[in-house]
């Protein structure tokens, strides 16, 4: 029982489910860029998982006192006292070192990108959350790195194709995280976090900006097509998925209800892998440049 409890603590501390979604994005970029060997895919996924785990762990170390004040985070290992601070540091350091080494086995640029994501998330985004709602924009930068990392693991160069994947996920993060911020707004306020896009809170202004960001995702999701990286299949997928996703955000604008923010949040989890693997399917089976 104690062993299972400790495994659960590690999962909560590293936000394993979130980390898993991150490596799915990285895998989509890897496959979109042409893929590689099974060993390269292994290094990418496990290395990316470990660096993300280090980022999430650092975030929880930084915010351990604030986490005690929020219902959604009070049961995390550090605020609950089931994990010591020294143990937390060991997990973060080991995860970061091993994960960075695995990314280095792919290429130096992949390791650098992983470290940039770690530093910007842990030491820029995390403290900014207590200072300004603009932290969401800042946090979207490291959050958009995974598909770019996956592509660079193959190409070993910063070019238009990895950049296009980066910007799709960057814009997606705005309605995604703002939907989370809407649902958790009252809880966030207990710790002094004001992360909605308007100081007026759960208002028409915030809902309008969320809907606008969801609408902007449609043209941004066409970037790979504009760059002649994908064909009509991706255009159709991006347009249909983007419109459906926008309608969820528009419903929130109309109602301002938490239940619609929650629906938008879940829709965002579904949208991202669908559009990313639509690109992969297109370049694998349909598109010829």
BARO-460483 format. One line per field, with one value per residue (C-alpha): z negated, x, y negated; residue number from 1; chain. Coordinates in steps of 0.05 Angstrom, whole numbers, m for minus. Each point is the difference from the previous one (the first is absolute). Layout:
BEGIN
zz <- (Z, ...)
xx <- (X, ...)
yy <- (Y, ...)
pos <- (NUM, ...)
unit <- (A, ...)
//
This chain:
BEGIN
zz <- (0, m18, 66, 39, m39, 17, 74, m2, m33, 56, 52, m33, m10, 72, 28, 38, 40, 23, 16, 42, 42, 12, 29, 46, 29, 6, 35, 50, 18, 5, 48, 40, 13, 26, m63, m14, m35, m59, m44, 21, m15, m68, m16, 21, m39, m64, 2, 12, m55, m50, 16, m4, m67, m25, 22, m35, m63, m1, 6, m60, m42, 16, m15, m58, m50, 50, 16, m71, 11, 61, m1, 67, m25, m75, 8, 38, m36, m24, m31, m28, m31, 31, 37, m29, 34, 8, 34, 47, 19, 14, 46, 38, 8, 22, 48, 31, 6, 29, 45, 27, 14, 39, 42, 11, 28, 55, 13, m37, 25, m30, m68, 3, 17, m58, m48, 27, m14, m70, m19, 30, m32, m68, m11, 44, 7, m70, m39, 50, m16, m66, 35, 64, 44, 56, m31, 44, 63, m28, m20, 70, 26, m38, 7, 76, 5, 0, 74, 20, m42, 34, 69, m19, m27, 73, 39, m50, 24, m19, 64, 26, m11, m74, m8, 32, m49, m57, 18, 7, m71, m26, 22, m23, m70, m9, 3, m32, m62, m6, m2, m57, m33, 6, m32, m56, m7, m71, m23, 34, m36, m67, 18, 33, 72, 50, 66, 41, 59, m33, m69, m2, m12, 28, 43, 72, 12, m22, 39, 63, m4, m10, 61, 41, m16, 20, 66, 14, m6, 67, 43, m43, 10, 75, m6, 21, 63, 15, m5, 48, m52, 3, 50, 5, m52, m54, 24, m7, m68, m27, 24, m28, m66, m8, 12, m49, m52, 10, m9, m70, m17, 31, m44, m61, 25, 4, m68, m44, m36, m31, 33, 69, m21, m22, 68, 35, m44, 18, 74, m1, m24, 58, 53, m7, 14, 55, 39, m12, 24, 58, 24, m10, 38, 56, 11, m8, 47, 41, 10, 53, 7)
xx <- (0, 56, 35, m63, m8, 71, m11, m63, 40, 51, m55, m32, 66, 21, m71, 9, m65, 18, 71, m28, m42, 63, 39, m59, 9, 75, m13, m46, 56, 50, m45, m19, 74, 11, 11, 60, 20, m37, 59, m4, m75, 15, 52, m48, m60, 35, 48, m57, m41, 56, 15, m74, m3, 58, m37, m63, 38, 37, m66, m27, 62, m6, m75, m3, m27, m50, m24, m23, m50, m36, m47, 26, 72, m5, 7, 66, 57, 38, m58, m28, 67, 7, 63, 59, 33, 66, m34, m35, 66, 31, m58, 5, 76, 1, m58, 33, 69, m23, m52, 50, 50, m52, m17, 74, 4, m45, 38, 26, m56, m52, 34, 6, m74, m19, 42, m31, m69, 21, 31, m54, m56, 32, 35, m39, m72, m8, 19, m37, m65, m2, 13, m39, m53, 52, 33, m46, 31, 70, m18, m26, 72, 28, m67, 4, 70, m18, m20, 58, 46, m26, 14, 69, 17, m5, 24, 51, m15, m44, m39, m70, m30, 15, m20, m68, m14, 22, m48, m60, 10, 17, m67, m37, 26, m36, m72, 22, 31, m51, m55, 37, 9, m75, m19, 51, m6, m27, 51, 57, m20, 13, 74, 0, 0, m40, 10, m62, 13, m38, 4, m76, 4, m54, m30, m21, 68, 38, m48, 8, 76, m4, m45, 45, 61, m39, m20, 73, 18, m33, 48, 60, m17, 5, 73, 28, m43, 22, 72, m17, 14, m70, m57, m76, m13, 32, m37, m66, 18, 26, m62, m50, 35, 14, m72, m26, 50, m19, m74, 16, 33, m57, m49, 40, m4, m76, m11, 60, m13, 53, m30, 14, 71, 10, m26, 49, 56, m15, m9, 70, 29, m33, 15, 76, 18, m53, 29, 72, m11, m42, 64, 38, m53, 1, 76, 1, m56, m27, 46, 54, 39)
yy <- (0, m48, 16, m15, m65, m22, 16, m43, m56, 2, m1, m61, m35, 7, m8, 65, m6, m70, 23, 57, m49, m40, 58, 17, m70, 12, 66, m34, m49, 58, 38, m62, m14, 70, 41, 43, 64, 31, m18, m73, m1, 31, m53, m55, 25, 20, m58, m49, 34, m8, m73, m16, 37, m43, m63, 21, 20, m66, m36, 37, m14, m73, m3, 49, m51, m28, 70, 8, m56, 30, 59, 26, 4, 10, 76, m3, 35, m62, m38, 65, 17, 69, m22, m37, m59, 36, 59, m49, m32, 69, 19, m66, 4, 73, m11, m61, 31, 67, m33, m51, 55, 40, m61, m12, 71, m26, m64, m61, m45, 46, m2, m76, m6, 45, m42, m64, 28, 21, m67, m44, 41, 8, m67, m49, 23, 29, m64, m44, 35, m39, m66, m7, 34, m7, 61, 42, m30, 12, 72, 14, m4, 61, 33, m4, 31, 75, 7, m45, 44, 62, m29, m25, 69, 21, m61, m28, m71, m58, m12, m17, 69, 7, m73, 11, 57, m45, m56, 47, 26, m70, m29, 63, m10, m67, 25, 65, m30, m57, 52, 34, m68, m14, 66, m8, m76, m1, 51, m38, m64, 33, 2, m68, 25, m41, 36, m17, m48, m57, m30, 2, 76, 46, m54, m14, m32, 62, 45, m43, 5, 75, 7, m46, 43, 62, m33, m20, 73, 14, m42, 19, 74, m12, m23, 69, m4, m71, 25, 56, 53, 32, 4, m6, 55, m43, m62, 37, 29, m66, m38, 50, 12, m74, m19, 52, m23, m73, 17, 27, m67, m39, 38, m22, m72, 6, 33, m17, 65, 45, 62, m30, m19, 72, 25, m47, 26, 73, m19, m30, 66, 35, m53, m2, 73, 3, m58, 21, 71, m26, m33, 66, 40, m51, 2, 76, 19, m58, m58, m2, m65)
pos <- (1, 2, 3, 4, 5, 6, 7, 8, 9, 10, 11, 12, 13, 14, 15, 16, 17, 18, 19, 20, 21, 22, 23, 24, 25, 26, 27, 28, 29, 30, 31, 32, 33, 34, 35, 36, 37, 38, 39, 40, 41, 42, 43, 44, 45, 46, 47, 48, 49, 50, 51, 52, 53, 54, 55, 56, 57, 58, 59, 60, 61, 62, 63, 64, 65, 66, 67, 68, 69, 70, 71, 72, 73, 74, 75, 76, 77, 78, 79, 80, 81, 82, 83, 84, 85, 86, 87, 88, 89, 90, 91, 92, 93, 94, 95, 96, 97, 98, 99, 100, 101, 102, 103, 104, 105, 106, 107, 108, 109, 110, 111, 112, 113, 114, 115, 116, 117, 118, 119, 120, 121, 122, 123, 124, 125, 126, 127, 128, 129, 130, 131, 132, 133, 134, 135, 136, 137, 138, 139, 140, 141, 142, 143, 144, 145, 146, 147, 148, 149, 150, 151, 152, 153, 154, 155, 156, 157, 158, 159, 160, 161, 162, 163, 164, 165, 166, 167, 168, 169, 170, 171, 172, 173, 174, 175, 176, 177, 178, 179, 180, 181, 182, 183, 184, 185, 186, 187, 188, 189, 190, 191, 192, 193, 194, 195, 196, 197, 198, 199, 200, 201, 202, 203, 204, 205, 206, 207, 208, 209, 210, 211, 212, 213, 214, 215, 216, 217, 218, 219, 220, 221, 222, 223, 224, 225, 226, 227, 228, 229, 230, 231, 232, 233, 234, 235, 236, 237, 238, 239, 240, 241, 242, 243, 244, 245, 246, 247, 248, 249, 250, 251, 252, 253, 254, 255, 256, 257, 258, 259, 260, 261, 262, 263, 264, 265, 266, 267, 268, 269, 270, 271, 272, 273, 274, 275, 276, 277, 278, 279, 280, 281, 282, 283, 284, 285, 286, 287, 288, 289)
unit <- (A, A, A, A, A, A, A, A, A, A, A, A, A, A, A, A, A, A, A, A, A, A, A, A, A, A, A, A, A, A, A, A, A, A, A, A, A, A, A, A, A, A, A, A, A, A, A, A, A, A, A, A, A, A, A, A, A, A, A, A, A, A, A, A, A, A, A, A, A, A, A, A, A, A, A, A, A, A, A, A, A, A, A, A, A, A, A, A, A, A, A, A, A, A, A, A, A, A, A, A, A, A, A, A, A, A, A, A, A, A, A, A, A, A, A, A, A, A, A, A, A, A, A, A, A, A, A, A, A, A, A, A, A, A, A, A, A, A, A, A, A, A, A, A, A, A, A, A, A, A, A, A, A, A, A, A, A, A, A, A, A, A, A, A, A, A, A, A, A, A, A, A, A, A, A, A, A, A, A, A, A, A, A, A, A, A, A, A, A, A, A, A, A, A, A, A, A, A, A, A, A, A, A, A, A, A, A, A, A, A, A, A, A, A, A, A, A, A, A, A, A, A, A, A, A, A, A, A, A, A, A, A, A, A, A, A, A, A, A, A, A, A, A, A, A, A, A, A, A, A, A, A, A, A, A, A, A, A, A, A, A, A, A, A, A, A, A, A, A, A, A, A, A, A, A, A, A, A, A, A, A, A, A, A, A, A, A, A, A)
//
